[in-house]
Amino acid sequence: MSDAPLVGIVMGSESDRPTMNKCGEVLDSYGVSYEVVVRSAHRDPEGCRQWASSAEARGLRVLIAAAGGAAALPGVVAAWSVLPVIGVPMSGGSLGGLDALLSMAQMPAGIPVATVAIGDAGARNAAHLATAILGLADSGARDKLIARREASRTPKPA
């Protein structure tokens, strides 16, 4: 894997960091390099635009965007980049993250966001999915993903 970041993780708020640290842990286990930034689609739309629109030129290949509530961030990122965008809905609020999940899943045609589960499981799955996407062009990433899947299927001795 490259030392330069291949995956960009963007969070709508610093409060999303504990959940998204789980995403980073999985990427670390695959040896996938990544960067992490906080950009609010509502409070810093220009920062979001700049980060997303420059991602490919900076060498990023997959973007992971985490947000809660109205969760506009993944859609804004997808609107400004042609790279694959994985949306991670954050849990919390009066709907427990369902509002975030629906806002990410119901994107207009032509601006896709691959949406994973709410919260910790989603953060981890976003990293697995990002590695699978990278594995399309990187046999090392693919081999690590295959090994992990095979290990998870192997029965553990009693």
N, C-alpha and C positions, 0 to 999 in steps of 0.2 A: 504494500500500500504506500501511497504517497505521504510525505510529511506535510505537504500543503493541505489545508482543509478540503475535503471532498463533499462534506455535508455541512449545511448551514442550519443551525437551530435558532429560531427566533421565538421569543416569548412576548406576550402582550404586557406582562407585568413581572416584577421581581418576585412576587408571591408565587409564580408558576415554577420557579427554579427548583424547589425540592422534588417536585414531580418530574421535571425534565432532566434532573440529575440521573434518574433511572435510565433515560434514553442514552445519556452519555456513557453510563456504565456498560450498557450493551454494546454500543459502538466501540468502546475501549476493548471489550472482550474480543471483538473481531479485528482489532487493529485499524479501525477506520478513523481517519483524522477528521476533526470537525471544529467549527467555531460556534460560539454562543453569544447572542446579543439580545437585548431587550428593546423592542420597538412597539409602541402602541399605535394601532391603526387609527384610533380616535384622537389621541393626544399628540402624536407625532407622525401624521400622514406623510410628510415630506421625507422623514427619516426612513419610513417603510419603503417608500418609492425608491430612494437612493440605494438602500441595502438590496432590495429585490432586483432592481434593474441592473445592478453591477455584479450580481452573484456569478453569472456565467463567466464574465471576463476575469473575475478573481479566481476562477478554477473550480468553483463549487459545481457539483453534479446533481445533487438532490437537496431539496429544502424541506425542513420540518418546521411547521408553524403551530404553536400552542396558544390557545386563548380560551377564556371562559365567557359566560354571559352571551352577549350578542355575537361575539367571536368573529368579527369581520377580518381579523388579521390573516388567516390562511387565504381567503378570497382576494384580499388586497395584494398579497404576495404573488398569488397565481396570476393576477391581472397584469403585474409588472414583470413577470419572468416566464419564459417558456420551459424552464426546468420543471421536472416533476415536483409537485408540492404535496406533502403529507400533512394532514391536519390532525392535531391532537386536542380533543375537547377536554377542558379542565373541569373537574368536579366542583361542586359548590353551588351557592346561590339557592334560590327557592325551588329550582327544578333539578338540582343535583347534577347539572351538566347536560341534561337533555336538551336545553335550549342551545347550547354550544354545538352539540352533536348535530342537531337538525340544521343549524345555520351553515355548517360545513358540508353536510351531505346534500343540501338543496342548492347547489351552485348552478348558475345559468349555463346553458350549453356553450361549450367552447372555452370555459374557464374552469377546468376540472381541479378538484381537490380530493385526493385519495384520503378518506377519513377512517381513522382507526377507533378503537374503544375509548371510553371516557377514563381519564385519570392515569394511574400508574401502569395498568395493563396496556393502555394505548401508547404511553410513552415508550414502553419496551418494544411493543409491536412496530412502532414507527421506525425504531432502529433496525429491527429485523428486516422490515420492508425496504428501507433505504439500502441496506447491505445487499438484498436481493436485486435491487435495481442496479447497483454498482456492479454486481456479479455478472450482469449481461455483457459487460465489456472487460471485466477483470476476473480472470480465472482464480486468482488467489482469494478474492472475496467470495467467489462462488464455492470454492473448495471448503472454506471455513464455515460457510452456511450449511453445506451438505454434512460436514462432520458434526456440527452441532445438532442438526435434525436427526441424524443417525444415532447420536449419543442419547438423545431424548427418547428414542424408541426402544433402546436396549433395556431389557428388564434388569433391575438392580438385584444383586444377590441378597438373600435374606440374612 
